[in-house]
Amino acid sequence: MNAVVESPYPVKGVVTEANLAGVSVNDKPVGVVPGAAAGEHAFSATLPLTRGVDQRVTVSARDFAGNLTSVEWDVILDSNLVIEVITPRDGAELESQGAPMDAPVSVRVPGVEDGDLFTVSLDGCPATSLARTGVVGNGVVTVDGADGAHLLKVIVEDSDGVIQASAETRFSVADMAADPLAVERIRPENGATGVEPNEFIAVYFNKQIDPALLQIEVLETVHGMTYASPADGAEIAKISQVELIEVHRDRALMVGEVSHFPGDRMTAFYPDVDAAYGATIFITVLYDGVELARAFYEVRPLPSFIEGFVLNTLAVPAADVEVAIEKLGLTTITDSAGAFGFGFNLPASRTIPPGRHILTVNPGMKNRNFGTVQKYITVQEGRLNAAPPILLPALSTSIPFQRIVSGDAQILLGDGALELDLSQAELTFPDQRDQGDVHVQVLSIGSLTHAALASARPHWVYCLQPMGVEVSGPVGVQMEIPAHEGSHGYLEYYGDRVVLVGLDPDALMIIPAGVGLLDPETQRVTSEGVVELKRLDYIGYVLMTEAAQPLLEQYANGEIDLRRMISELEKL
């Protein structure tokens, strides 16, 4: 057993074999170099050791005929110290300008005593001391600036000169003086597309430069529309109106600030003004008047934005409410004024596509003070698209939620003011269950959260939340007739039949869904014929004059379908 104080432990030797096929140390192949005499091959490797643990070292050599020779011995790390060489790290490559240079050395040795000494030697030369600060030692070694490999050895000795630990690290030097200065990379990459208009330009060099000799020329070409730059200190997402302006520039010079990073191998150009959307940016890098590189990239096309605001049914801004375009995976939160926006901070890869999209306000009733509403918005590409004001029903806390179940023949809601017959209907709640709790309250025409066809504009409706409870099959409906100033006398001006209304989930509009019959004695409306409710979002009725009564009777008797009735009602 060989006690050693060095980790990683160096293994070096020479193999003599005219037909050498390979050398391994502990079954790991190692490289060899020609030795001093014919047939000699020198090898070296290192093995990490664990303090106090026996380590078998096996060096094997094999010839092309398959003959194998091995040498083995045992070592144990007999040291309480482990040296961590911070710089130069093992395998590092240092760059020089051809002349000798000072290479910094930094080591860390936990557990050293106050009197212990750190020394370092380069390529077997006499050792020099490192300055100690606690467990850290720092210093420099002078390295030849020519291309080549070097071995650095660090030793820790106690006050009596006894070696307590040692370690080696290998690094190389690359002489850059003979290499011509070149641009290694420009960012954004040459030919890149979808680059943000406020992106800075970074130039990377193969070696250190003199900043005084560098010139970066940036030109912009653009023809089309772009958003006007906001005033200083303003964010585009916070502006109520963003102006579109027409721009035409051909290789116009962009003014900016150049910053040089430590080591003078990277330089950044920051334009004073953002590039225009859709612009082409041309970059020329010159050094001491000589052109080193050219590149170009494309700024992202004009993005599309959406902005809008949400009010509750009392016309008060609804703050801290989520708004989502679920199919695009976009969400945002309304601010204190109920305002929201989409597209402002999205990368080019996620720009809002043109077309019609559904805005879902308060999805899943995450804010329990409000219901959920869905509205369409049509997005024009490259424009700031304003959504119409969205009314969000504020849920009355005095009205409890009630459980409804598919197949129930009598469901009384709103203290019996609304009665549903679901004996032939199946419900599907947003969570895909066939039953659930609903909140029912009355909304007046001024508080309706959705537009209505001319033939389906009720003075009030029952609003059921959560939104999106789907209905499959016929539904029976009864509703109370409200009094006006304590009387139902106003009914004498209308016919006996009314139009029942509900929400069309495809158009997101309130449309006729069936016909109901007025009963002045019971002061209730009862559905006649088929009621085609697709969802339970809204249930209400519209009073009709005598002119519409024959048409409503035809539908109630099954003589015409719902589409025909709606068409004829719209004409009336």
C-alpha positions in Angstrom: 0.0 0.0 0.0 1.5 3.3 -1.1 0.4 6.4 0.9 0.1 9.5 -1.3 -0.9 13.1 -0.6 -1.9 14.1 -4.1 -5.4 14.0 -5.7 -6.0 13.6 -8.5 -3.2 11.1 -8.4 -0.9 11.2 -11.5 -0.1 7.9 -13.3 2.8 8.2 -15.8 5.0 5.7 -17.5 6.5 4.2 -20.7 5.4 1.1 -22.7 8.0 -0.6 -24.9 6.2 -2.4 -27.7 6.8 -2.2 -31.5 3.2 -3.2 -32.3 1.3 -1.4 -29.5 -2.5 -1.6 -29.9 -3.5 0.5 -26.8 -2.9 1.4 -23.2 -5.5 1.7 -20.4 -5.5 2.9 -16.8 -8.2 1.1 -14.7 -9.8 0.0 -17.9 -10.0 3.5 -19.4 -8.0 4.0 -22.6 -5.4 6.7 -22.4 -3.4 8.4 -25.2 0.3 7.8 -25.9 3.1 9.8 -27.5 6.3 8.5 -29.0 9.1 8.0 -26.4 12.8 8.7 -26.6 13.7 5.4 -28.2 12.2 3.3 -31.0 9.2 1.3 -29.8 8.7 3.4 -26.7 5.4 5.1 -25.9 4.9 7.6 -23.1 1.5 7.8 -21.4 0.0 9.8 -18.5 -3.4 9.9 -16.7 -4.8 11.1 -13.4 -7.1 9.3 -10.9 -9.3 11.0 -8.3 -8.8 9.6 -4.9 -11.0 9.5 -1.8 -9.4 10.2 1.5 -8.8 7.0 3.5 -10.1 4.6 0.8 -7.8 2.0 -0.9 -7.5 2.4 -4.6 -6.1 -0.3 -6.9 -4.2 1.1 -9.9 -4.0 -1.1 -13.0 -2.0 -0.1 -16.1 -2.5 -2.5 -19.1 -0.9 -2.6 -22.5 -2.1 -4.7 -25.5 -0.4 -5.5 -28.8 -2.1 -6.2 -32.1 -1.8 -10.0 -31.5 -3.9 -9.7 -28.4 -1.1 -10.1 -25.9 -1.8 -8.3 -22.6 0.6 -7.1 -20.0 -0.5 -5.4 -16.8 1.1 -3.7 -13.8 -0.9 -3.1 -10.5 -0.3 -1.4 -7.2 -2.4 0.1 -4.4 -2.5 3.6 -3.2 -4.4 5.4 -0.4 -4.8 9.2 0.0 -3.1 9.9 3.3 -4.0 13.5 3.7 -6.6 15.5 5.5 -6.6 18.1 2.8 -8.0 18.2 -0.8 -6.8 21.0 -3.1 -9.3 22.7 -5.4 -7.6 24.5 -8.2 -10.0 27.2 -9.2 -7.8 28.8 -11.9 -6.5 27.8 -14.3 -9.0 25.0 -14.4 -7.9 21.6 -15.8 -8.1 21.6 -19.6 -8.4 25.4 -19.9 -7.0 27.2 -22.9 -5.4 30.6 -22.3 -4.9 33.1 -25.1 -1.8 35.1 -25.6 -0.5 37.7 -28.0 2.8 35.9 -28.6 4.6 37.5 -25.6 5.1 35.9 -22.2 2.1 36.7 -19.9 1.1 36.4 -16.3 -1.5 33.7 -15.7 -3.6 34.1 -12.5 -3.6 31.1 -10.1 -6.3 30.6 -7.5 -6.7 27.6 -5.2 -8.9 26.7 -2.3 -7.9 24.2 0.5 -10.5 23.7 3.2 -9.1 22.6 6.6 -5.6 24.1 6.3 -3.8 25.3 9.4 -2.7 28.9 10.0 1.0 28.1 9.4 0.5 26.0 6.2 2.2 27.3 3.1 0.8 27.3 -0.5 3.4 26.9 -3.3 3.0 26.5 -7.0 5.4 25.4 -9.8 5.0 25.5 -13.5 6.4 22.8 -15.8 8.8 21.6 -13.0 10.4 25.0 -12.4 11.2 26.1 -8.9 8.1 26.7 -6.8 6.8 30.1 -5.8 4.5 31.0 -2.9 0.9 32.0 -3.2 -0.6 34.7 -1.0 -3.0 33.2 1.5 -6.3 34.6 2.7 -7.9 32.0 4.9 -8.3 28.8 2.9 -7.7 30.6 -0.4 -4.4 31.1 -2.1 -3.8 33.6 -5.0 -0.9 34.5 -7.2 0.4 34.5 -10.8 2.8 32.4 -12.9 4.6 33.7 -16.0 3.7 31.6 -19.0 5.5 31.5 -22.4 3.1 33.1 -24.9 3.8 30.4 -27.6 1.4 27.6 -28.4 1.9 24.7 -26.0 0.7 22.6 -23.1 1.6 23.3 -19.4 1.5 21.5 -16.1 0.8 23.4 -12.9 1.5 21.7 -9.6 0.2 23.0 -6.3 1.7 21.9 -3.0 0.6 22.5 0.6 3.3 22.2 3.3 3.2 22.6 7.0 5.4 24.9 9.0 8.1 22.1 9.1 8.2 21.8 5.3 6.3 18.4 5.3 4.0 18.1 2.3 0.4 17.8 3.4 -1.3 17.6 -0.1 -0.6 18.3 -3.7 -2.5 18.5 -6.9 -1.9 19.0 -10.6 -3.8 20.8 -13.4 -3.1 20.9 -17.1 -3.8 23.9 -19.4 -2.6 25.1 -22.7 -1.7 28.4 -24.3 -2.9 29.5 -27.8 -0.9 32.2 -29.5 -3.4 34.5 -31.1 -0.9 37.1 -32.3 -0.4 35.2 -35.6 -4.2 34.8 -36.2 -5.9 37.6 -38.0 -8.7 39.5 -36.2 -12.1 38.1 -37.1 -15.7 38.3 -36.1 -16.8 35.0 -34.6 -20.5 35.7 -34.3 -23.1 38.5 -34.6 -26.3 38.4 -32.7 -29.1 38.5 -33.9 -27.8 35.8 -36.3 -27.2 36.7 -39.9 -30.5 36.2 -41.8 -32.6 35.9 -38.6 -36.3 36.7 -38.8 -38.9 37.7 -36.2 -36.4 39.9 -34.3 -37.9 42.3 -31.8 -37.6 46.0 -32.7 -35.8 46.9 -29.5 -33.2 44.1 -29.8 -29.6 45.2 -29.3 -26.7 44.0 -31.6 -23.8 42.0 -30.2 -20.5 41.4 -32.0 -18.1 38.7 -30.8 -14.4 38.6 -31.8 -11.8 35.9 -31.9 -9.4 37.9 -29.8 -9.0 41.1 -27.9 -9.6 44.4 -29.8 -8.7 48.0 -29.3 -12.1 49.7 -28.9 -10.9 52.9 -30.4 -10.4 51.2 -33.7 -13.8 49.6 -33.9 -16.7 51.0 -35.9 -20.2 49.4 -36.2 -22.5 50.8 -38.9 -26.2 49.9 -38.6 -28.7 50.8 -41.4 -32.4 50.4 -41.6 -34.7 49.8 -44.6 -38.5 49.8 -44.2 -41.6 50.6 -46.2 -45.0 50.2 -44.6 -46.9 50.9 -41.5 -45.6 50.8 -38.0 -46.7 51.9 -34.5 -45.5 55.3 -33.5 -43.0 55.3 -30.7 -44.6 56.1 -27.3 -43.6 59.1 -25.3 -40.6 58.8 -23.0 -41.5 56.8 -20.0 -44.7 55.4 -21.4 -45.4 51.7 -22.1 -47.4 50.8 -25.2 -49.6 48.5 -23.1 -50.6 51.4 -20.9 -51.6 53.8 -23.8 -55.3 54.1 -24.6 -54.6 54.7 -28.3 -51.6 53.6 -30.3 -51.0 55.5 -33.6 -50.2 53.7 -36.8 -47.9 55.7 -39.1 -46.5 55.1 -42.6 -42.7 54.9 -42.8 -40.4 54.8 -45.8 -36.6 54.6 -45.1 -33.9 53.2 -47.4 -30.6 52.2 -45.6 -31.1 55.0 -43.1 -28.3 55.3 -40.5 -29.4 54.1 -37.0 -27.7 56.1 -34.2 -26.9 54.3 -31.0 -24.5 53.7 -28.1 -21.6 51.2 -28.3 -20.6 49.3 -25.1 -17.5 47.2 -24.7 -17.5 44.3 -22.3 -14.5 43.2 -20.1 -11.8 41.5 -22.1 -12.7 43.6 -25.2 -13.9 40.6 -27.1 -17.5 41.4 -27.1 -19.2 44.7 -28.1 -22.9 45.7 -28.0 -24.7 48.3 -30.1 -27.8 49.8 -28.5 -30.0 51.8 -31.0 -31.3 55.1 -29.6 -34.7 54.5 -31.3 -36.4 51.1 -31.8 -36.4 49.7 -35.3 -39.7 49.8 -37.3 -41.8 46.7 -37.5 -41.0 44.8 -40.7 -37.7 46.6 -41.2 -34.5 45.0 -42.6 -31.4 45.9 -40.5 -28.0 45.8 -42.2 -24.8 45.6 -40.0 -21.2 46.3 -41.1 -18.3 45.8 -38.7 -15.1 47.7 -39.5 -11.8 47.7 -37.6 -9.1 50.2 -38.3 -11.0 51.1 -41.4 -11.0 47.5 -42.7 -14.3 45.7 -43.1 -14.5 42.5 -41.0 -18.0 41.3 -41.4 -21.5 42.0 -42.7 -24.9 40.7 -41.6 -28.6 41.5 -41.8 -31.8 40.5 -40.0 -35.5 41.0 -40.3 -37.6 42.8 -37.6 -40.8 41.0 -36.8 -43.9 42.0 -38.8 -46.4 44.5 -37.4 -48.0 42.6 -34.4 -51.7 42.5 -33.6 -53.0 43.9 -30.3 -56.3 43.6 -28.5 -57.5 46.0 -25.8 -60.8 46.4 -24.0 -62.4 46.9 -20.6 -64.8 45.0 -18.4 -67.6 46.5 -16.3 -70.0 44.8 -14.0 -73.7 45.0 -14.5 -73.7 48.0 -12.2 -71.4 49.8 -14.7 -68.5 49.7 -12.3 -65.0 48.7 -13.6 -64.3 45.1 -12.8 -60.7 44.9 -11.5 -58.5 41.8 -11.0 -60.6 39.6 -13.3 -59.0 37.1 -15.6 -59.6 37.5 -19.4 -58.5 34.6 -21.6 -58.3 33.6 -25.3 -58.3 30.0 -24.4 -57.6 28.5 -27.8 -54.4 30.6 -28.1 -53.4 29.9 -24.5 -53.4 33.7 -23.6 -54.5 35.1 -20.3 -54.3 38.5 -18.6 -55.9 40.3 -15.6 -57.9 43.5 -15.7 -56.4 46.5 -14.0 -58.0 48.9 -11.5 -59.9 50.5 -14.4 -61.2 47.2 -15.7 -58.9 47.4 -18.7 -57.1 44.5 -20.3 -54.8 43.9 -23.3 -53.3 41.1 -25.4 -50.3 41.0 -27.7 -48.2 43.5 -26.0 -45.0 41.5 -24.9 -45.7 38.5 -27.1 -42.8 37.2 -29.2 -43.1 37.0 -32.9 -43.7 33.2 -32.7 -46.9 33.8 -30.6 -48.4 36.8 -32.4 -52.2 36.9 -32.4 -53.5 35.5 -35.7 -56.2 37.4 -37.6 -59.7 36.2 -37.5 -62.5 35.8 -35.0 -61.5 34.8 -31.4 -63.5 34.2 -28.3 -62.7 36.3 -25.2 -63.6 34.5 -22.0 -64.0 36.8 -19.0 -63.6 35.2 -15.5 -63.2 31.6 -16.8 -64.4 29.0 -14.4 -65.8 31.8 -12.1 -62.3 32.2 -10.5 -63.5 35.5 -9.1 -66.6 34.3 -7.2 -68.1 37.8 -7.1 -68.9 37.5 -10.8 -70.2 35.1 -13.4 -68.5 34.2 -16.6 -69.1 35.8 -20.0 -67.8 34.9 -23.5 -67.7 37.5 -26.4 -66.3 37.4 -29.9 -63.7 39.8 -31.2 -62.5 40.0 -34.8 -58.8 40.6 -35.0 -57.3 42.5 -37.9 -53.7 41.7 -38.6 -51.2 44.4 -37.7 -53.8 46.6 -35.9 -54.8 47.6 -32.5 -58.2 45.9 -32.2 -60.6 47.4 -29.7 -63.1 45.0 -28.1 -66.5 46.4 -27.2 -67.2 47.1 -23.5 -67.9 43.8 -21.8 -70.6 43.6 -19.1 -69.9 41.0 -16.4 -72.8 39.9 -14.2 -72.1 40.6 -10.6 -73.5 37.7 -8.6 -75.9 38.6 -5.8 -74.6 37.2 -2.5 -78.1 36.9 -1.2 -79.1 34.3 -3.8 -77.8 30.8 -3.0 -76.5 28.3 -5.5 -79.0 25.4 -6.2 -78.3 21.9 -7.4 -79.9 20.8 -10.7 -79.7 17.3 -12.2 -80.3 15.9 -15.7 -83.7 14.1 -16.0 -85.5 16.0 -13.1 -89.1 16.7 -14.1 -89.5 19.7 -11.8 -86.7 22.0 -10.9 -87.7 25.2 -9.1 -85.3 28.1 -9.2 -85.4 31.6 -7.9 -88.0 30.6 -5.2 -90.2 29.0 -7.8 -90.1 32.0 -10.2 -88.5 29.8 -12.8 -89.4 26.1 -13.3 -87.6 23.7 -15.6 -88.7 20.3 -16.8 -85.6 18.3 -17.7 -87.3 14.9 -17.8 -86.4 14.5 -21.5 -83.2 16.6 -21.4 -79.5 15.9 -20.5 -77.2 18.5 -19.0 -73.5 18.7 -19.4 -71.7 21.1 -17.1 -68.3 22.6 -17.9 -66.7 19.9 -15.8 -68.5 17.3 -18.0 -70.8 16.2 -15.2 -74.6 15.8 -15.6 -75.4 17.8 -12.5 -74.1 20.8 -10.6 -74.9 23.9 -8.7 -76.2 27.0 -10.5 -76.8 30.6 -9.5 -79.9 32.2 -10.9 -80.7 35.9 -10.9 -82.7 38.4 -13.0 -81.0 40.8 -15.4 -82.8 43.8 -16.9 -82.3 44.7 -20.6 -79.7 47.4 -19.6 -77.6 44.7 -17.9 -77.6 42.1 -20.6 -74.1 40.9 -21.2 -74.9 39.8 -24.8 -76.5 41.4 -27.8 -79.9 40.1 -29.0 -81.7 39.8 -32.3 -84.5 42.4 -32.8 -87.1 39.7 -32.2 -85.4 38.5 -29.0 -84.9 41.6 -26.9 -86.4 40.9 -23.6 -87.1 43.5 -20.9 -85.4 41.0 -18.5 -84.1 37.5 -18.4 -83.0 34.9 -15.9 -79.2 34.6 -16.0 -77.8 31.2 -14.9 -74.1 30.7 -13.9 -71.8 28.9 -14.4 -71.9 29.8 -18.1 -71.9 27.0 -20.6 -74.2 24.4 -19.1 -75.1 22.5 -22.3 -78.6 21.1 -22.9 -79.5 18.1 -25.1 -83.2 17.4 -25.6 -86.4 19.3 -25.2 -86.9 21.5 -22.1 -90.1 22.5 -20.5 -90.2 26.1 -19.1 -92.5 28.1 -16.8 -91.8 31.6 -15.6 -93.5 34.2 -13.4 -94.9 37.3 -15.1 -93.5 40.3 -13.3 -95.8 43.2 -12.3 -95.2 46.7 -13.5 -95.9 49.3 -10.9 -97.9 46.7 -9.0 -100.1 45.7 -11.9 -100.2 43.2 -14.7 -102.6 45.4 -16.7 -99.9 46.1 -19.3 -100.4 42.5 -20.6 -103.7 43.5 -22.4 -101.7 45.4 -25.0 -100.0 42.1 -26.1 -101.1 38.7 -27.4 -101.4 35.5 -25.5 -98.2 34.0 -26.9 -94.6 35.1 -26.2 -91.2 34.3 -27.7 -89.0 32.4 -25.4 -85.3 33.3 -25.7 -81.9 31.8 -24.9 -78.3 32.1 -25.9 -77.0 30.8 -29.2 -73.5 29.5 -28.3 -72.3 29.7 -31.9 -73.3 33.3 -32.5 -73.0 34.3 -28.7 -76.3 36.2 -29.2 -79.7 36.0 -27.5 -82.1 34.5 -30.0 -85.7 33.0 -30.1 -85.7 29.5 -28.7 -89.4 28.7 -28.6 -92.9 29.9 -27.8 -94.7 30.3 -24.5 -98.4 30.9 -23.6 -99.4 33.7 -21.1 -101.9 32.8 -18.4 -103.2 36.1 -16.9 -104.9 34.2 -14.0 -101.8 32.4 -12.8 -99.6 35.2 -14.1 -97.1 32.7 -15.5 -95.7 31.8 -19.0 -95.7 28.1 -19.9 -93.7 26.8 -22.9 -95.7 25.5 -25.9 -94.2 23.1 -28.4 -90.4 22.5 -28.6 -88.0 24.8 -26.7 -84.6 24.6 -28.4 -82.3 25.7 -25.6 -78.7 24.8 -26.4 -77.4 26.2 -23.1 -78.8 27.5 -19.9 -77.0 30.8 -19.9 -80.2 32.9 -20.4 -83.9 32.0 -20.2 -86.5 34.7 -20.8 -89.4 35.8 -22.9 -90.4 38.7 -25.2 -94.0 40.0 -25.4 -95.5 40.0 -28.9 -98.3 42.0 -30.4 -101.3 40.5 -32.2 -99.5 40.7 -35.6 -97.1 38.0 -34.5 -99.6 35.7 -32.9 -100.5 33.5 -36.0 -96.8 32.9 -36.5 -96.2 31.9 -32.9 -99.2 29.6 -33.1 -97.8 27.9 -36.2 -94.6 27.1 -34.3 -96.4 25.9 -31.2 -98.4 23.5 -33.4 -95.3 22.2 -35.1 -96.2 23.7 -38.5 -93.0 25.6 -39.0 -89.5 25.1 -37.6 -87.5 27.5 -35.4 -85.4 28.9 -38.2 -88.5 29.8 -40.2 -90.1 31.5 -37.1 -87.0 33.5 -36.5 -86.8 34.7 -40.1 -90.4 35.8 -40.1 -90.2 37.5 -36.7 -87.2 39.5 -37.9 -89.3 40.8 -40.8 -92.0 41.9 -38.4 
